[in-house]
Amino acid sequence: MDFQPLKYIYKPAGNPEAYTLLLLHGTGGNESDLLPLAGNFGNSLNILSVRGNSEENGMPRFFKRLGMGIFDEKDLDFRTDELVAFVKEATIKEGFDANKVIALGYSNGANIAGATLVKYPDFLAGAILYRPMQPFKEIRSIGTIKEVPVFITSGMEDPTVNPEDTDTYVNKLMELGFAVDFHNLPTSHNLVNEDIGLAAAWLSKNFTL
């Protein structure tokens, strides 16, 4: 496939046994966007922060959309393959463990992380999805037998995401064998301190950092 290189920042933890946090920004963000957030999780994680290759009115994204909340699923499918191929190459180039990658995505980044979960259910060691939407209208996946842990937060006042759709998505992930820890917070699409605190506790519970 004609994959394009992705711009990224890599910060090693200096420990060959470390997990790697794959940072995936929201619309209009870049590879620097989520670095301050990742700092809340300590310094025992490698950081691999990536810029999406798609653009919308000059704003970086990880895949195209046809309208608000309407994804170009053909492009999403391609870009998910592209991202996974990139991470596999980065494990060799940067020397981190391919079996210890935890995705952290916000909004558009959470959606491509979710697409990665369903297309490659045993690729990620875990995932943090902030304000996600179901990536594909129909999820066709073999699921995971590893009970891959997934942390999700949505906002009760988020105008961009239908709460019923989020519930359907969470239930689908659970049906596929993912161990989902879901929190519906009293906020909008923006991230709040509770998002960070809950995710930090989830990381400590599920991974030896």
N, C-alpha and C positions, 0 to 999 in steps of 0.2 A: 504493500500500500504506500501511497505517496504522503508519508507523514512529514510534518515540518518540525524543525527543532523548537523546543520551548525555552524561553528565557527563564532563568531561575537563580536563586541564591541558596547556597548550601553552607550550613554551619555545623561542623562536626562536634560531638560531645567529647571526643577523645577516648571513647570506650568502645571497643569492638563488639561488645554485647548489647550496646544501646539500641533502643527502639528509635525509629525515625518518624518524626511528625511531618506529614505531607500537607502543606498549607495551600488552600485553594480559595482565592479571593472571590468577592462578589462583583457584580457588574460595575465597571469603572475603576476597579482596583488594579493592583499590580503585585509583583513579587515582594514588595516591601510592606504591603498593607497590613498583613496579619502578624508580622514579626513582634510588635509590641505585645500583642495578645498572647503569643506563644511564650513570652517571658514570664507569664504568670504560672507556668507549669514547671518551673525550675530549670536547671541547666544540665540535667542528665539525659536529655533527648537530643538526637541529631535533628536539625531543622532543614527540610527541603521545601522551599517556597517557590511556587511556579506561577508564571503569567500565562493566562489563556491565549490561544492563538486566534480566536475569533474577535471581531469588532462590531460594535453597534454605535453608529454616530460618533466614531472615534474613541469609544469606551471599550476597553478590553473585556472580553467574556470568554468562557470556555467552550461555548457552542452557540449557534444561532437560534433565534426564536422568531416566530411568525407574527407574534403580537404579545401583549401582556399576558403571561401565564400560558402561552401556547408555544410549545417547543417545536423546533425543526428536528424531528426525531431521527431523520436520516443523518443529519449533521451531528447530532448528539451521539449516535451510534459510532460514527467515524471518529469523533473527537475522544470518545471513551477509549477506543482501541489505541489511538494516538498517545493518550496520557499513560496508559498501562505500558506501552512499548517504551515510552520515555523513562518511566520509573525503573523498568528493568535495565535499561542502558545505564541509568544513573547509579544503580547499585554496583555495577562493575566499575564505572569511572570514579565514583567517590568512595567506594569500598564499604558500604553499609549492608546490613543483613536484609536480603530480599523478603525474608519471612517475618520481619518485624517492622512493617510499615503501617502506621496509623494515620488515616486521612482526617484532616480537620477542614471542613468546608463551611463557608458562610454563603447563604442565598444561592447564587448561581454556582458557586464552588461546591456547596452542599449537594446540589443537584447532579453535578458530574460525579461527585463521590458516591452518591446513591446509585447512579448508573453503573459505576464500577462494581459496587456490591452485587447488583443483580446480574451483570454480564460475566463477572469474574468473582463468584461468591467466596472463593477461598484465597483470593489474591491478597486482600488486606487483613492485617491482624486485628483491626478494629477501625471504627470510624466515629467521628464527632460531627453531627450534622446540625448546624444552626439555621433555623428557618427554611427547611427544605420543602420542596414539592415533589410529588411522585414523578420520577424522570420520564417514564414511558407510560402511555395510557394503558397498554396491556403489558404486564410484566411476565415474560417467559424466562424462567430461570430454573436450574436444577436445584438451587438452594445450597445450603452448607450443612455438613454434618459436624462441623467444628464448633458450632454455637458461637460464631464470631460476635463479639460484643459491639453494640451500636448505641451511641448516646444521641438523643434527639431533643432539641428544644424548639417550641413554637411560641408565638406571641398571641395572647388572647385578643389583642386589639390590632393584629396585623391585617391591613386591608388587602394584601396581595395574595393571601393564602386562605382557602376555604377550610375551616376546622374539620368538617366532615371528610374532606379529601385527605387531610393529614391523618385522621383516625384510620381511614381505609389503608393508607400507605403503611402506617405502623403495624397494623394487623397483618398485612401482606408480608412484611419483612419477618414478622414472628412466625408466620406459616412456613416461610422458607428456611427456618431454623436459626435465624439471627436472635441473639439475646439482647432485646431492645430495652433500653432504659429511657422512657419518654417523660418529658416535663412540659406542661403548658403554663407559661409564665404570664403574669399580668403586665404585659408590655406590648409594643408594636413590632415592627420589622427590625428595629435597632437592637443591638446587643446591650445587655445590662450586666452588672456585677454578678447577678445570680447565675447567668449563663456560664460565666467563667468559674465561679466557685463550685457549681455542681459538676462541671466537666473535670475540674481538678480532682475532686473527690472520686469521680468515676474512674479516672486514670489510675489513681492510687489503689483503688479496689481491684481493678482488672489486670493491671500490668505491674511488674516489678521494675521500677524505674531507677 
